[in-house]
Amino acid sequence: MLPSSPMISSQQAIVTGGQFIQNNYHGGASMGNKAPIDLLTEAVAPNAFHDSAASFDKPKCHPKTRVKILEIIMHWILGKYKEVKAGKQFMWLNGAAGCGKSAIAQSTIESCIEQGVLLASFFFNRSDTTRNHAGPLVATLVYQLYCAFPETAVQTEILSAIKKDPLIFKKTVQQQFTSLIIRPLTTHFSKDRSAQRRVPFLIVIDGLDECADRTAQRAVLTGLAESMRDFNLLVFVASRPEHDIRLSFGSKYLENMHTGLSLDLRDDGDDADSDIRLYLFDRFAQIKDDFNKRTTGRKLAQDWPGDWVIETLVRKSSHQFIYAGTVIRYVESTRHRPDHRLDIILDHQPGNGDHPFSELDSLYAMIFESVLDIEKVLHVLSLHLMHVRRIRCSVIEKMLSYDEGEVETLFCDMGALVQLISKPADPRLHRDQEYDSQCSPSFLRILHASLGDYLLEATRSKKYHIDMEYERIRHVTHALQYLASCCSSSFDPTHFTAAPVHILDDFKQHLKRSRIGQITFPLELQQSALSFPLKEFLEPHISTPTYPYLLQLFVTPFLELLETMVLYDRTLSHIQDRQLGILRSVLMPQIQQYLNNDRLTLVVVLFYYIGSHRFIPILQHPNSWHSRSIPFYYVGSVTEWGDILSLSYIWGHSNSLFPDISVFHCYVRQLLCDPGRTAEYVLGPGMHEKAALACFKELGRKVLLLRLPESSGNNFTGTGSDGTEDDANPKLNFYSRSNGGEWRFGYYNEATLDNEEFYFVLLGYLIFLLPRCGRSDALVAACEEHGRMAYIDQPDCLFPVRRRLLHKEITNYLARVLYQLHVY
C-alpha cells in the first residue's frame, strides 16, 4: 500500500509512514549545491497526486456503479486479462467529456492500494497551471516511485541518476523515464526475484487531453512506449479520444502495445444508464432525507422526485455522468429547497441569477475554444440540431461545397463532444447497407444530449450561440441546390444520398410553429426555389416504387415551403405559380392512368370526396402519422395496382386549408376540381359507376367471408352525428365533422380494417355513390343481383340500418335508370 504523501526537508530527511531515513550527500552538487532529493521535490506537481489536498472531494465511482468497467481494468492490472500476456502494457480508457473517466481512474487507484499494488499517478488539469503541461509529469511519478520503495535500490538509483545529471528534468520524457524509472526498477527486480511474480509497478495518467501542448501529449505516450520495450511496466491512461492521442495509440510505437477500453461504445450505453439511474436514485434519496431532517417547513414528498424525473435526467445525460453530477451538485445546495432547484433544471430557467449548468457550460466553451474553424463547425452542428440524423459526412461536404474529408478535419479536436463513426446512430433509419462494410468515419454523432440546449441558449453559449432561424434558411437553400443536381433515375429518395430531403421536412415542421413575420426568405433561397428543376427531378422516378416516397419526402414539404413564402410575402407568388404549373404538367397524365382500372377509379372518386360526408370518412389510426381514403390492402402495393400518387394513403401533414390532408394531396384535389376535360371524366357519372361496381365486387367477397346472414351480435343501432339514424360499430370510433373539418373514423387494427369493419365502410360507400351514378348495364345487373339477396331485410344481421339504406338507394337507382330507359 502506498504511504501518504511524505514530508521532505532540504536536509535530506524523509518521513514516510512512520519510517525515518537519513541520506547524507557531500561535495559538489550542482544547481547551487542542492541535494538530488531537493531537485526532485522542486520538480514535482503536488496537485497532480491522486490524494492531493488541492482536491478535497476527488470524483470516484458511486457504489455499485461502473462494476463491469472496473472489473476489466483490475483484471488487466492483476494479470488476469489475456491482453497482458499478449504484451499489452498500456490500457487506454477513452470516452467523451464528463463520462466519468477521472472517477474510474480514482476508483482504480483506490482498489489497487487495497490490494497492495504499487503505483504512481498524475492527474492533468487544464485550469491548473502546475499540472496542465508535461513538465512535472516524470518528476511527480518518480517521487511516488521513490516513496513506494523505501530503503531499496530504487531510491539509491533515483538519487544517483539525479546527482549525475542535475538537469535531468529538462531532458526528454523518454530520457527521464528511462533514467529515473525503468533503470531503478530493473536494478531492484534483478535482485528481488520473488517480486517479479507480482505486478511490478503501475502508472496512472488521467486527463492527458488536458495537457495544453498537443505535441507533448504524443511525446509522453511515445516516450513511455520506447522506454518500456524491455521492462514489463503497466501504464493506465484515461483521456478523451482527441485527435493527437488517437493518432499516438495508432502509431508504430503503441499500436501493438495497448488495449483500448471505450466508454462511448453503444453496447455500454445500457450499463451506463443503469449506473446513472442508480446514482440519481441514491443521491436524491440522500438529499431528500437531509432536507427533511433540517427543514421546519414543508417537507419533500416520499416519492420525490419521481420515476419520470429520474428517467428524464437519465435520457438527457446521454450516458455521461457529468450531466447527472451537475444536476446533483446544483440540487443539493443547503441554501435552497431541493424541489425548487430541480424545477429550475427541468424548466431550463436560471434562478436567482445563477445557472444550474454553469460547470457544464464551462466545459463546452473550453472544448469549442480549441476548434480552428468554429464558424463551419457550428454550421454543421446546426444541421444535426435540425434532426437530420441519417446524413453522411460525404453528403454534408457536397451539400455545403466543402472539400472531401473536410468534416473529419473540422471535428478532429472535438472528440470529447462529437464522435465520427462508421455506422449511423440508428441503423433502422437506413435502407442501404453500404455503411456496414465501411471502416472510415461516415457519420457525426453528438455525445451529449445537453449540447443542443447549450448552443441554442444565447445566455449560455454566448459567442458559440447558434441562431437556428438563420441556419435553417441556409440549410434549406443548400438542400435545394444539392437536390437540383440529383435529376436522374439513379437518385433514390430512400438512400443515404437523399438525406437532404429531410431538411425541407424539418423546415416545414418549424414553419408550423412560427408566427407570420418571424421568418425572412433571402434572395438566394428565392432563386433556388424558383429555378428548381421539378419536372426533371420527378420524371425519372414516375414508374418506380420510390415515386410515392419522393412525393411525400420532397414534393409535400417543397409545396408547403412555397405556400409559406407567399403567405409571408405575396410578391413571391410568381415562384409558387411557376412550380405549381410544372407540377400540374407532371401529375395530369398520372391522374389519367387511374381511370383505366375500376379499383383505381374508386380510389380517385373516394379520394375526391374523402371526409366530405359521413359515408366517405377519412380512416385514421390513432397511432399513425397517415390516414387512408380506403382500406390499404384493397389497393395493394404501388407496383401491383399503380396508386403512384398515394391517393389511398394520405399523409398526415396539414396546411392552412385542409388541416388533416397534406398540401400535396390538397393540390391533387384541386386538379380534380378543374373545370377541364379531366373533371368531366373523373367526376362524371361514368366514373361514379365504375367506382360503385368496384364496391359491389368487394361487397360480394365480404358477404362470403362474413357468412351472412348469421348474426354476430353487433346489430344494435345508434344516431349519427348529423342526427341521422345509423349503425353503431364498436370497432370504429366516429368523429363528427366540426368547425369545417372532415368526417373521420378511428380504427384500431394495426394493419388495416378487418372484414367486418371493411363491410361496414363498403356499405357507406355504395349508399353515397349510387345517387351520383348514371345508367350502366353492368351496374344495373349488380344492383338487381344484390337486391335479390335474402339477407337485406333480416333484422338480426350485421348493420341493419346501413343495409336498409343501401336497399333504398338500390331501389331508387333502378327506378331512376329504368324510368330513363322507358322515357328514351
N, C-alpha and C positions, 0 to 999 in steps of 0.2 A: 504494500500500500504506500502511496506517495505521502511523504511528510508534508505538513503545512508549510507555507512559504517561510523560509528561514530568515533570520536577521543576520546581516553580514556587515562587519565593520571594516574600516580601512586598515586595521592591524592584522588582517587575515584570520580573525576569529570567527568561527562558524558555529551556530547553534541550530541543530536540526533534530526536532522531535526528542529533545532531552539529551542528545549526544553533543559533546564538545570536542572540536577538532582544532588543533593549533598548527598552522603551517608557517614556517619562517623562511623568508627569502632575503638573500643578501646580495648586495652589489648591483651592478649596472643595468637595472631595468630601465628601458627607455620610457618615453611618454611621461617625462617629469618624474622618473623613478617610481611610477605607480606599480603596484604589485599586479600580477596577472588576474587575481580574483577581483581586484577593483576595476580593471579594464573590462572584465566580463560583466560585472554588475552594472557598470555605466552604459553598456550597450544593450541592456535588457529593456523591454517594454512591459512593465509590471501589469498594465491594464489588459494585456493580452492573455493573462493566465485564465484558466477555466474557473479558478476560485478567487479572482481578483476582487478586492474590496470596492473597485470602481463601479461594479455592477452588483448591487446588493441583492437583486432579485433576478438572477440569471434564468432565462427561459429553459424549461425542461418539460419532457413529455408528461402529460396528465396521467395519473394512474390508470392502468388497463387500456391505454391507447398506444398506438404505434407498435403493438406487440409483434406483429409479423416482421416489420422492418428491423426492429431492434434485435430480433432473434437471428435474422440473416447476418446482420453486422457482427454480432458476437460469435456466431459460428465461424465466420471468416477470421476473426481475430484469434480465436482459440484453436484454429486449425481443423475445425470440424467441417469446413466448407471445401468442397472439392477444388474450387478455384485456387486456393492457396497452394495445393500440391502442383497445380499447373503453372506455378511461378507468378501468380497474380499478387504482387507485393503492394499494389495500390488498389484502393477502393474509392471510387468517385460517386458520392451521393449528390445527385443534382436534382434540381426542381425549381419551380417558379418562385418569385418573391413572396415571402410570407407563408410558404407551405410547411414550415416547421423544421427546416434543416438544422438550425442552431440548437433548437430544443432536442433534436435527436442526437446531435453531437455531444451536447452536455450530458444527456442521459447515458450515452455510450461510455463517456469518461467515468461517470459515477459507477456504472456497472463494472467497468474494468478495475477500478480501485477496490470495489468489494471483493473481486476475485483475484486480487494480487497482481494484476498486470501492470508492469511499469510503463510509464508513458510520459510524454511531454506534449503540450498543446499550444496553439497560437490562434487567437480569435481576432481576425481582422475586423475593423470598423471604419467605415468611410468618414464618419464625422469626428473621429478621434485622431488628432494629428500624430499621436505617439504610436499608433498601430494601423494607419491607413496606407503604409508603404512597406516594402520588403526589407528595409534596412535592418531593423532589430529582430527579424524572424529567426535566423540561426542562433544568435546570441541568446534569445529567450528560450529556445529549445535546448541549447547547450546547458544553460543554467539549471533547467529542470532535470536534465540528464545527470548533471553533477550532483544534485541533491538526491537523486534516486539511487546512486551507488556510493554511499559513504565509505570512506576508508578502503577504497579499491583502486585498481589500476586505472579505472575510468577517470577518477579525479586527478590522479597523477599525470596521465596522458593529456588531459584537457589543459591543465595549468602549464605543463611543459610546452605544449604547442603555442599557447599564448605568449609565453616567455620568449620563445624562439622568434616569434613574429608578432610583435605588439600591434601591428596594423592588420592583423588577420581579418578583423571585422570590416575592413574596407575592400576585401577581395571578393571574388565572385561567389555566388551561392554555392556552386559546386566545390570550390576550394575550401570554403568554410566548413561545409558539411562533411567533406572527406576528412579534413584535418581534425575537426573538433567532435565529430560524432562517430563516423564509421571506424576510424583508426582506434580510438579509445575502446569502443565496443568490441572490435576484433581482438585487441590485445587482452581484454578482460575475459572473453569467452574462450579464447585459446587456452587459458589457464584453468577455467572453471567448466569442465566438460559436462557436468551434471546440469548446468543451467541451459545448455543448448537444446534440451528437450522442450523447454518452455518457450513461450513467445519471447524473443529476445528484447524487443522494445517496440512500442507503438508511438507513432507521431500523429497527432490530430491537428489538422489545419482547417479552420472553419471560416467561411466567408471570403475565400480567395478572390472572388469577383469584386470585393470591396477594396482590394489593393488598387490604388488610384492609377498606377502605372501599368498599362496592359502589357507592355513589353516585359516588365518584371514578373507578371503572372506566369508567362510562358517560361521565363528564366528559372523561376522557382521549381516548376514541375520538371523541366528537362534537366536542371542541375541535380535535383534529388535522384532522378532516374539514373543518370550517368554514375552518380556516386554509389548507388546501391546494387550495381550489377554483380558484385562479388560478395554481398552480405545480405542475409535474409532479414531485412528490416521491413516493418509494415507501416504504410502511410495511409491514413484515412483523410480524404479531402471532401469537404462539403461546400458546394457553391451553386450559384445559378448557372444554367447552361449557356454562359456567354460565349461569344464567337471565338475569342482567342483561347479560352480554356478548352473549348470543344476541339479546336484545331490541335492543341497540345496533346490531348489524350488520344488523338488520332494520328499523331506523328510516329516516326520510326522509333523514337525513344520510349514511348509509352504504350503504343498500340497493343503490344503483347504482354505488357506488364501490369495492366489494370483490368479490373472488372467494374462495370457500371451498375449503379442502382438508382433508378429514376423514380421520383415521386410524382411525375406527370403522366405515367402510364395510365391509360384508361382502365386497365384491369385493376389498378389500385384505387380507382375512384370510389367504389362502394366501401372499401375498407376505410378510406379517409373520411368519407361522410359518416360512417358509423362512429369513428373516433370523435369527430367534431360534435356529433349529436350527443354522445356520452359526456363530452367536456361541457357542453352547454347545459345539459340537464343537471350535472353535478354543481356547476358554478352558480347557476340560477337558484338552485335549492339552497346553497350556502348564503347567497345574497339575501334571499327571502328570509331565512332563519335569523340572520344577523340583524336585518332591518326590523323584523317583528319584535325582536328582543329589546331593541333600543328605542323604538318609537312609542310615544304616548298617544299618538293619533290613530288614524285608520290604518289597519294592518293589511298586508297583501293577502289576497285570496289563496286558499290552499292549493289550487291548481294553477296559480300564476307561474309562468307566463302563458301556458297552454301549448298543446302539441302543435297547433297551426303555426304559432310564432316560431317555435323551435325549427320546424320544417322549412319555414321561410328563410330563416337565418342560415340553415344548412345549405339550402339551394344557392343563396347569394354568396356563400363562402367559396364556391367553385373548387372544392377540395383543398382550400388553402386555410391554414389555421390563423393567419394574421387577421382576417376579417372577424372571425369569431372572437379572437383575443381582444381586438379593438373594441368590439361591442361590450364585452365583459368589463374591460377597464373603464369604459365610459359609464356603464350602468351601475357599477359598484361604488360610485362616489358616495361618501358618507355625508355629504352636504346636500344631497338631493334625494327625492323619492325615486326608488328604482323604476317604478312603473312609468313615472313621468319621463325619465331619461330614455327608457325603452320606446315610449311613444314617439319621442323625437327621432330616434333612429328609424323606426318603421315609417314615419311620415316624411323622412328626408328633410326635416326642417331644423335649422340651428336654433338652439335655445339659450337665452340669456347671454348672447354674444359669443358663445363657444360653439365648436363644431365637433360632433362625435367622431368624425373620421379624419381629424387633423393629422394624426400619425400616419394613416394610410395615404393621405394626400401628399405628405412629405416624401413618402417612398415613391409614389408615382412621379412626382416632379423630379426627383433625383435621377430616376431612370430616363425620363424624357430629356434631361439635360445632356445626356451622353449621345443623343442622336445627332447625326451630322446634317441631315436634310429633314427638319421637323415638319416643314410645310407638306411635303409629299407623304410623309408617314401619317400625318393627321388626315390627309385626304383619303388615303387608302383605308384607314381605320373608320372613317365616316361611312364608307361603303359597307363595312361589316355592321355598323350600327343601324343600317337600313335593313338588316336581317337577310341580306343576300348571301345565304350560307353555302351555296353549292358552286361558288365561283373560284376557279383555279387562278393561281398566280399568273400563269401564262396568258389567261384571258384578260385579267386586270391590266397586264402590261400592254396588250394590244388595244384595249379599250381606251386607256389613258395615254397611249403613244409613248410608253416607257421603253427603254432598251430591254432586250431579252436578259432575264436574270436580275433585273434591277430591283424587283420587290424583295428578293432574298438579301440583296446587299443593303437595302434601306433598313431592314429589320434585324440585321446581324447583331446589333448592340441592344436589342430589346428582348432577348431570350427570357428575361425574368417576367415579362408580361405577355408576350406574343410568341407563339411557337410555330415554326414552319414544319409541317408534317406531310407525309406522302399519301395519306388517306384522308378523306373528308371527315369532319366531326360526326356526321351522321350518314353512314353509307346508304341508308334507306332512301335518302334524298336523290340518289344517283341511279339512273338506269344503265349507264355504261359501266363496264368493268375494267376499263383501261388502267385505272389508277392502281389496281391490285398488283400489277407487275412492275410498277414504277418505284424506284428507290429514292429518286431525287425529291426534294420538298416540292409539293404541289399546292398545298392549301395553307392559309393562315388560320391559326386557332388562338383566340383570345383566352388567356388562362384565368383571368379574374372577371367574374360577372359584374363586380362593382366598378370596373374600369369605365364602363359606359356612363354610369351615374356621374363619375368624376369629370369626364370630358364634356358632358352636356351641361354641367352646372358651372356657370362662369365664375361665381364667387369662390369655387373650389379650385378649378383648374387654371384660372387667370389666363396667362398667355398661351396655354395649351387648350383653351376652350374651343370646341367645335360648334360652329353655327350650322345646325342641320338644315335650316331653311335654305341657306345659300348652297350648302353642299349637295342637297337633293337635286336642286336645279342643275348643278354642274354634272351630276351623275346621269340624270335623265338625258341631258344633251349628249354626253359621251355615249350612252347606250344607244340612242337613235343613230348616231354616226357609225357606231360599230355594227349594228344590225343592218344598216343600209349597205354594208359591204358583204352581206351574207345572202345575197339573192341567187341561190342555186338549190338544186334538189338535194345536194349533199348536206345542207343545213338541217339539223334535227332539233326541233324545239324541246325534246326531252333529253338531249345530250348536254354534257357539261359546257360545251362551247356556246350554248344558248342561254347560259345563266344571266346575261344582262337583261333578258326579257323580264326577269323578276324585279328589276329596278323600277320598271314602269308600274308594275302591280303594287309595289311598296309605296310609290309616289301617289298612286290612285287612292290607297287607303289613307295616306296622310292628308290628301285633299279633302276627304270627308270630314276630317277632324278640324280643319282650318276654317277660319272665317273669311268672308269676302274682304279683299283689300289687304290681307296679310301676306300675299304672295305676289311677286312680280315676275314676269316672264321676259328675260333678257332677249336681245336681238338674236343671239346665237341659237337659243332654243327655238325661237320663232322660225328661223331659217331652216333648222334641222327638221322641224315638224312639217313645214311647207314642202320641202324638197324630198321628203322620204319617199322612196320608190315602192309604194304599197302594192301596186299590181305585180311588179317584178318580184317582190318579196313573197307574195302569196301563190302565184300561179304554179310554180314548180311543185307545190305540195297538194294541189286540189284533189288529186286522185289517190292520195296516200293516207294511211291510218293516222298520220301525225297532224293532219289538217285541223281536226277539231281542237287539238292541243294548241295549235298556233292561233286559232281564233280566240280561245279562252285566255291564253297566257299573254298574247301580244295585242291582238286587234281590240279586245274589250278595254284594257287599260289605255290603249292609244286613243280610242274614241272618247273615253272619259277625259283624257288629258285635253283633247281638242275642245270638248264641251265646256270644260272648266276655263280654258283660256278665253273663250268667247264670253263666258259668264263674268269673268273678271275684267275683260277688256273687249267691248263689242267691235272695235276696229279690227280685231283679229279674226272676224267671221270668214274672211276670204280663205284662210287656212283650212278651216273646217269644211267649207263648201267644196274646196278642191279635193280634199281627201275623201269626203263622202261620195262625190261624183265618181272617183276612181273605184271606191268600194262597190258602188252600185253596179258598175260595169262588170265587176268580178262576180257578184252574187246573183244577178238576174239569170244567167244561164244555169246556175246551180239550182235555183228555185224551180226552173222549168223541168229539171230532171226528176223532181219529186212527183210530177204529175203522170209519170209513166208507170206507176206502181200503186195499186189500191191502198196498201198499207201506208206507204209514204204520203199518199194523198190524204189519208186520215190524219197523219202526223201534222201536215201543213194546216188542215182545216181546224183541228183541235188546238194547235199552237196559236192560230189567229184568234180564236175565241177564248183561250185559256184564261180562267179567272174572271170571266165576264158574267157567268151565270152559275147558279148552284149545281147544275148538272154537268158543268165543264170546269171542275175545280182544279187548282194547282195542287198536285200531290207532293206533299212536303214531309220529309223525315225530320223529326226534331233534332237529331244529332248530325245532320248533314249540312254541307255548305251549298248544296244544289237542290233544285226542285225538278219535278217532272211534269210534262204535259200529258203523257200516257205512261202506263207501266213499262218499265225499261225492257224487260225480256220480250215484250210484244214486238218491239222494233228489231231487236237483235243487235249484232255488232255493226260498226260503221261499214266495214268491208262487205258484210253479208247483205245489208239492206240499204246502204247508201245514205244514211242520215248524216251527211258530212257537215251539215250546219248545226248539228246537235239541237234540233228543234224539239226533240223528246227529252232532252237532258239540259234543263235550263239552269244556268249558273246563278248561284245565289248572291250576285253582286247587284247593288242598287244604284239608281241615279235619281235625279230630282223629279222625273216624270213618272216612272214606274218603280216604286220602292222595292218590289220583290223580283224584278226581272232585270238582267244585266243590260247595259246600254247597247251592246251588240244585238241582243235579241229584240230590244225595242226598235232598233233600226230595221231589222228584218220585218217586223210587224208593220212598220211604216211603208215598206216596199210593197207589202201585200195589200195595203190600202190605196196604192197608187191607182188613179183612175185610168190606167192604160190597159193594154190588152191582157197583161198578166192578171190583173184583178178580175177581169171578166171570166178568165178561166178558173182561177183559184177559188173565187168566192161565189161563182155562179152555181146554179142548181146542179149542173153536171158533176162538179167536184164534191158537192154535198152527197150526191147519190153514191159516188164511189166510196166516200167515207162511210156512209151508212151500210153499204154492202160489206165492207171490211169488218164492221162491228157485228153484223149478223153472223158472219163466218166464225168469229171468235166466240160469240154468244153460244153458238151451237156446240163448240168444243167445251165450254164451261158447263153447259147443261149436262153433258155426258159425264164430266169429271165429278160434278156435284150430285149426280144420280137423282135429279129432281124427278117427281115431286116430293121426295122424302123430306120431312121436316128436320131442321137442325136445332130447333128450339129458339131461334133468333127471329121469330115472326112478330115481334112487338113493333109498334109504330110510334111516331112522335110528330112534333111540329117543327118544320124548318124555320130557319132564322128569319125568313121573309113572311112568316105566318102561314105558309102552305104546309099541308099535311105531307109527311114524308116518313120513310122507314128510319128507325134509329139503329145505326150499326155500331155495336160495342167495340168493333175493331178499328173504326175510323172516327177520328175526332174532328168534328166540323167546326170551322172558324167562319163566322159570318162576315159579310162584307161590311166594312165600316169606314167612314171618312174617305170615301172614294177608293178604297183599297180593293184587293182581289178576293174572290171566293177561294177558300183553301180547305183541303182535308189533310190532317196529320195522320200518317200511318207509321207503324212501329216495327214492322218486319224489316230486318237488316238488309235483305237483298231486294225484295220487291213485294208487290201485293200477292197474297195467296189467292187461290181460286175463288173463294167466297167473296173476298174484297174486290177482286177484279170483276166478278159477275155484277156486283153492286154498282161499280163505276160504269160498266158497259151499258147497263140499263139506262143510266142517266144520259150517256152519250146519245143513244138512239132516241130517247124522249126529246132531246134537244135538236137532233139533226133532221128527223122526219118532217117537221113542218117547213123546213127550208129546202126540201128536195123536190125536183121536178119529176116528170114521168120517166120511168125506166122499166123495161120489161123484166130485167133481172131483179130489180128492187121490188117490183110488184110480186114476182114469184116468191121472193124471200119473205115478204110480209104475209102472203097467203099461207105459206108453209108454217111460219111461226104462229099465225093466228089459229091454225088448226090444232096446235099442241094443247093437250087437255089440261095441263097444269096451270094455265093462265089464271083461272078463277078459283083455284083451290086456296082457301084461307090459311092452311097450315103449312104452306111452303115458305121459302125464303123471300123476304122483301115484298110482301103483298101489295103495298102502296105503289112501289115503282113498277111492278108487273102490271098493275091495273092501269097506271098512267101510260105505260107503253102500249097496252092493248087498245087504249083510247086513241093514241096517236096513230097506231097502225090502221084502225078503223077509219079515222079521219083522212089519212093519206090515201087509202084505197078508194074511199068515196070521192075524194077530190080528183084523183087522176082518172078514175073510171068515168066520172062526170065530164071531164075534159075530153075524154075519148069519145063519149056519146055526142057531145056538142060538135066536135070537129069531124 
